[in-house]
Amino acid sequence: MATANTGEKSRESGFNTPAVVLIALAVLIFAYAFALFMQGGFLKAQEMEKEAKVLNQVDPKVKDALAEQNAILQEGYRWIDQEKGTVGMPIDAAKELLVEQAARKESE
């Protein structure tokens, strides 16, 4: 009977193994989900910093060159190569000229 009493005492110790395992499993799942959430936030912040510092950064020299090119394109007719007969013109004028040429071809 000594063996039976020892077995009964260990069962009455109050240690609930399934409950402890479930709680530990829940804590592990929560910790993993929290880590994924934090990693996602970090990666998003890192991407925003990359866009702000690298992708959207405009060099002043490039900005000035683009402004100069746009001004040249908008100023009007000009010679690109006079020997070859190449003329530069605003895009709107070129579109109108193409429409007129297409209309003349259709009427012929």
PLY file of the C-alpha trace (Angstrom):
ply
format ascii 1.0
element vertex 108
property float x
property float y
property float z
element edge 107
property int vertex1
property int vertex2
end_header
0.00 0.00 0.00
2.91 2.28 0.30
3.14 2.37 -3.45
-0.52 3.26 -3.82
-0.24 6.20 -1.41
2.77 7.58 -3.26
0.86 7.49 -6.56
-2.13 9.24 -5.05
0.02 12.00 -3.55
1.67 12.75 -6.92
-1.71 13.04 -8.58
-2.93 15.42 -5.91
0.04 17.75 -6.22
-2.00 20.27 -8.24
0.27 20.31 -11.30
-1.97 20.28 -14.40
0.33 19.24 -17.25
-2.12 19.73 -20.16
-2.96 23.24 -19.02
0.72 24.19 -18.70
1.45 22.79 -22.17
-1.48 24.70 -23.70
-0.45 27.94 -22.02
3.15 27.50 -23.17
1.94 26.78 -26.70
-0.28 29.88 -26.67
2.63 32.03 -25.45
4.89 30.67 -28.20
2.27 31.32 -30.88
1.74 34.86 -29.58
5.49 35.52 -29.49
5.89 34.25 -33.06
2.96 36.35 -34.32
4.34 39.41 -32.53
7.77 38.85 -34.06
6.23 38.64 -37.55
4.26 41.82 -36.90
7.37 43.68 -35.75
9.38 42.42 -38.72
6.68 43.59 -41.13
6.66 47.03 -39.54
10.44 47.22 -39.72
10.52 46.21 -43.38
7.83 48.78 -44.24
9.75 51.53 -42.43
12.95 50.45 -44.17
11.25 50.62 -47.58
9.88 54.10 -46.82
13.35 55.31 -45.85
14.83 53.85 -49.03
12.24 55.66 -51.16
12.83 58.94 -49.34
16.62 58.81 -49.43
17.45 56.99 -52.65
14.57 56.70 -55.10
12.94 60.12 -54.75
16.13 62.07 -54.36
16.64 64.50 -57.25
20.07 65.87 -57.97
19.92 69.65 -58.53
22.06 69.31 -61.66
19.62 66.80 -63.14
16.67 68.98 -62.18
18.25 72.02 -63.88
19.10 70.00 -67.01
15.52 68.72 -67.29
14.13 72.24 -66.89
16.48 73.48 -69.61
15.48 70.68 -71.98
11.77 71.30 -71.39
12.26 75.01 -72.07
14.01 74.21 -75.35
11.22 71.84 -76.39
8.53 74.44 -75.69
10.18 77.49 -77.26
9.16 76.90 -80.88
10.67 75.98 -84.21
14.46 75.65 -84.40
17.09 73.99 -86.51
18.43 70.67 -85.23
20.65 70.08 -88.27
20.31 72.67 -91.01
22.41 70.71 -93.52
20.14 67.67 -93.27
16.98 69.78 -93.04
16.05 68.57 -89.54
13.83 71.00 -87.65
12.73 70.88 -84.02
9.22 71.99 -83.06
6.87 71.84 -80.06
5.08 68.53 -79.65
1.61 70.09 -80.02
2.58 71.64 -83.34
4.01 68.32 -84.51
0.78 66.53 -83.62
-1.27 69.08 -85.56
1.04 68.72 -88.55
0.65 64.93 -88.49
-3.15 65.23 -88.35
-3.12 67.62 -91.31
-0.88 65.27 -93.31
-3.12 62.29 -92.51
-6.20 64.30 -93.58
-4.54 65.21 -96.89
-3.66 61.57 -97.55
-7.24 60.47 -96.89
-8.67 63.10 -99.23
-6.41 61.99 -102.09
0 1
1 2
2 3
3 4
4 5
5 6
6 7
7 8
8 9
9 10
10 11
11 12
12 13
13 14
14 15
15 16
16 17
17 18
18 19
19 20
20 21
21 22
22 23
23 24
24 25
25 26
26 27
27 28
28 29
29 30
30 31
31 32
32 33
33 34
34 35
35 36
36 37
37 38
38 39
39 40
40 41
41 42
42 43
43 44
44 45
45 46
46 47
47 48
48 49
49 50
50 51
51 52
52 53
53 54
54 55
55 56
56 57
57 58
58 59
59 60
60 61
61 62
62 63
63 64
64 65
65 66
66 67
67 68
68 69
69 70
70 71
71 72
72 73
73 74
74 75
75 76
76 77
77 78
78 79
79 80
80 81
81 82
82 83
83 84
84 85
85 86
86 87
87 88
88 89
89 90
90 91
91 92
92 93
93 94
94 95
95 96
96 97
97 98
98 99
99 100
100 101
101 102
102 103
103 104
104 105
105 106
106 107
